[in-house]
Amino acid sequence: MENDEKIVKKMVTDIADSNASLLSPQSETSKFGKMLPALLKKGIESLNLSMFSDDLRFTILTEMGEAYRRKGNLNDAVKAFILAENREKLNEAGKDYEKLMQFNNAIEVYKLTGNKEKLLELGRKCLNDGRLEPALNAFLALGDNNHLLEVGEQCLSKYRFEHAFEIFSAVKDKNMLIGLGNACVKEKRYDYAIKAFEIAEDKEKLNMVGDLCMKEEDISRALEAYQLAGNETMSSFIKENFHE
């Protein structure tokens, strides 16, 4: 491994030293194409290019990223483009992820590049297609509360309470949180009901959940609800009679 690293460094140094004053950027790039197999074999994560200029590192890393793209290895391509700080190529990789319908990966790339236009476009597309998780990720990145509420309503209608809670708690919409809590109560998802009513600061609803949990002999969850509601009487009653 050490010998391989020395060989790679020597190849790069030889090319750079012998051509520094003669090569244009385009011909310099073509020279590095000869050593790409050795660089790719070593791997992007174990490659040390700190001894080279910023321009030279940019060239090498971008070429490596393009080589990974051609091989269909988008994950390593993205790593190379990140190290090169090449936003243009990162956006192209994002489009590649879209073509593969790997929308969450595409969104992560667009978040890195700050591409709000693509985040909005992809978020809307995923929302229209019913792909709620990537839509949620896109609109959270944008801080787009209007679209987030649309996603939340769809999540609620499909009983995806975890995502609905994430959205409504992020936008701090008390009415939607209470609606979520009521829906969770109907489905006996008291865990999310308690969380929703807590953030909505609805003590009456929390007491209601506590009563329901007591009837169903879910003592620990009843205690949690009563404590959040500030119901000292019922909290003391449970602690004195049911907790060890």
N, C-alpha and C positions, 0 to 999 in steps of 0.2 A: 504493500500500500504506500509506503514511504517513497519507494523508487518510482511508482506511478506518479506520485505528486511532483517529484523532482523533474520527471520527464515532461509533464504538463507545463510546469512553470518555465522550463527551459524552452519549450516550443513557443510559448507565448512571448517570452523575452526575446528570443531570436527574431521572431517576426517583427516585433515592435522596434527593436534596435536597428535592424537592417533596413527598415522601410519608413522610419519616422519622418524623414524629410522628403520622401519621394512619393509616398502613396496618398491618393485622395481618399476621403472617407469611404467611397464606394468600393475601391480596389482593396482597401484595408479590410473591409468586411469580408470580401471574397477570400482573402488570405486566411482569415480565421475559420472559414468553412472547412479547411483541411484538417483542423484539429478538433472539430466538433465531436466526432465519435469518442475521442479520448475524454473530452470534457463531460459528455453525456454519460459515459460509463462511470466516471467518478461520482457524478450526481451533484445536483445543485446545492444540496444542504451541506455537503462536505467540501465544497470548493472554496478556496481562499484566494480572492483577487485583490486584496487590500494593497498590494504593492504597485498596482497600476493606476493610471490617471482615471479621473471620473469618466472622461469620454471613452477611454478604452474599455472600462468596466461596463459602461452602458452598451457598447457595441457587442461585447462578448455575451452579456446576459440576455440582450435582446435576441441575438442569433440563437442562443440556447433555447429561449422561450419559443421561438418560431419552429425550431427543430422538434421540440416536445409537442407543439400543436400539430405538426405534420404527422407525428406518430400517434396522435389521438390522446396524448397524455396531458389533458388540460390542467390538472392539478399542479403538476410541476411547471407547466408553462406559466401559470399564474404566479407561482413562487418566483420564477426568474424575472418576470415583468415587474413584480413588486420590488425586488432587489434593484432592478434597473430604474425604478421610478418612472416607468414608461406607461403613462395613463392611456395613450392612444391604443397601445397593444392590449392593455388590460380591458378596455372597452370592447375590443374585437373578441377577446376571450369570453367576455360576458355574452356576446351575441352567439358564440359557439355553444355555450351552455344553454342558451334559449333554444337553439335548434335541436338540442338533445333533450329538451323539456326538463332540464335540471334547473328549475326556476329559482330555488333557494340559493344555489351556487351563483347564478347570474346576479341575483340581488346583492349578495355579499360583495361581488366584484364591483358593481355599480356604487355600492356604499363606499368602497375604498377610493373610487375615483371621484366621488361627489357628483355623480351623473344624475341629477334630480329629474331631468327629462325622461331618461330611461326608467328610473324607479317609478315614476308616475305612470308611464305607458305600460310597464309590465305589471304594476299593481292593479291597474284597471282591467287589464286582460285577464289576470288570474281571478279577480273578483267576478268578472262576467262569466268565466268558465267554471266558477264554483271551487276554485283552488284557494281555499281560505287561508291556509298557513302562509304560503308565499305572499299573498295579498297583504296579510297582516304584517309580515316582515317589511315589505316595501313601504307601507303607509306609516309604520312606526318610525322607520328611518327618516321619512319626510316630515314627521310630526303633523300629518294631515288628518286632523280630527274628524272632519266631515266624512271622509272615506273610511276612516277607522270605525265610525259608528255604523256605517253600512255593513262592513265586515262583521262587526259585533252582532248586529241584528240577524245576519245570516247564520252566524255561529249559534246564536240562541235558538233559532228556529230548527236547527239540526242537532240540538242538545249537546253541542260542543262547548260545555260550560267552562272548561279551562281557558280556551281562547277568548271566549266572551268576557270572562272575568279579567283577563290580562288587558283587554281593550278598555272596558268600562272603568277599570281602576286607573288606567293610564290617563284617560281623558277626564277623570273625576266627574262623571255624569251621575249624579245621585239617583235621578229617576230611572235611568237604565240599570243601575246597580240594584235598585229595589225590585225592578222587573225581573232581573236575573235571579235575585234571591227568591222571589216568589216561584219562579219556574223550577228552581232547584228544590224547593220545599215539596212541590208537587211530585217531583221525581225521587224524593227522599235522598237527595244529594245535600245532606245537611252541612257537610264540610264547606262547600262553596257558598251555600246560603249564609252561613255564619260570616264568612269572609266578606261577602257582598254587603250584608247589613252592617257589619262593623265599619267599613269604609264609608257607607252611606250615613253612618251615625244614627241608625234607626233602632233605638233601644226597645221599642215596643215589638218590633219584628224579632229582635234577638230573644226577648222573653218568650215569644211564641215558639221559636225554634227550641228553646230550652224545655218548654212544656211538652212539645212533641217528642223530644228525645227522652224525657223522663217516662212517657207512656210506652216508649219502645225499649225502655231499660238500657238506653245508651247513656249511662251515667256520666262518663268522662266528658262526652260532647255536650251534655246538658249543663254541666258545671262550666265549661268554656263559654257557652252562650250566656249563662246568667252572669258570669263575672264580667264579660264584655258589656253587658247591659247595665252593670252597676247594681245588680240585684243582690244585695248583701244577705237578705233573709234566706233566699233559696240557696245561695252559695254556701252559707253556714250550715243550712239543713243538710245538704249533700255531704259536706266535709265531716259533719258530726255523725251521720248515720250510714254512710256508704263507703267512705274512703278509709283505707286501713291506716 
